[in-house]
Amino acid sequence: MALIIVIVITFDISEKLDDFLGGHAPFQEIVFDYYLNFIPGFVNLYSPLFIFISVIFFTSKMAGNTEVIAILGSGISYKRMLRPYMYGATIVSLIVLAFGNFLIPVNNRTLDEFDNKYIHVHRAKYFNNVHFQVKPGVQVYAESYDANLMRVNNFHRDEYDKNYRLVDRISCSKISYDTVSGKWECDNFVHRTINGHQEHLTRDEHSLRQLDVTPEDFNSSSVNITTMNSIDLYKYIVRERMRGSSTVIAAKIELYQRLLNPLSIFIMTLIGVGVSSRKSRGGIGMHLAIGISLAFGYIVFMKVSTVFAVFGTLNPFLSVLLPQIVFGAVAAYVVKTAPK
């Protein structure tokens, strides 16, 4: 793990060195704000692969020294031999679950701040054709939103009754957020209320209004979901689902991966033991070749299934669970066919 981290950091430094120099990032912040927060996320993400390689090395060594044959020959069952592996996998899974749901998002927040400060300094914060639901029956439309100036062009707020008939509309050619009062400065304000066949129209060239929306509502699509802990992420999913946002699927996948990916540690452990507990002429090299092929097949399957969820019709929960089910069956088959 330490060796791979050193290699990854070396490649990352060579790739981002120009960005560090161009952004005048201090050495202390590069080390403590960037890389010390980068390492836990990397370890947490690839912990199933690290555990898998460790199990392969350890068990292949035992099999090569005929220790597995001696254990099984002494009357200890294969399931009993698996028990310490399962204890270890449980401990690591609980650590990964806690880190992935609560600690890593805090690290990602620091990484995101560093990225915005020194690497992507001029990241665009301008959104076109914004449309969302404030609450049931209330829709907001905007031609564009400038996050730097907190300014909205061609703002419309429509309210509908239970029969989907328009009952209230607010329109402004431009609104700008006043951070002192918490209200919006409206240009060419027009308020139209409809009650059956009766209408009431209010106009104002320039006024300060409370419009029941905040600047965060307009740039929520730029929110980095990896910086939220799982509780905040769940609340974000509920809110964005109500708003009809397109980011809901990605947020759901992120939440389900945090909750279900610790299962992959058990799967990789079982595959590692099942593959490497048999003594073979190829020794540890053959075990590593077979095991790593299965591991990378598992990783590719996970990536492909999430792509089908984001760009296709596959359910987000199923896209995360499906690789676990398929390779869980592979793990069960490998353990079942292992010499006992």
Secondary structure, DSSP 8 states (H G I E B T S, - for coil): -HHHHHHHHHHHHHHHHHHHHHTT--HHHIIIIIIHHHHHHHHHHTHHHHHHHHHHHHHHHHHHTTHHHHHHHTT--HHHHHHHHHHHHHHHHHHHHHIIIIIHHHHHHHHHHHIIIIISTT---EEEEEEEEEETTEEEEEEEEETTTTEEEEEEEEEE-TTS-EEEEEEEEEEEEETTTTEEEEEEEEEEEEETTEEEEEEEEEEEE--S--HHHHSGGG--GGGS-HHHHHHHHHHHHHHT-TTHHHHHHHHHHHHHTTHHHHHHHHHHHHHHSS--TTHHHHHHHHHHHHHHHHHHHHHHHHHHHHHSS--HHHHHHHHHHHHHHHHHHHHHHS--
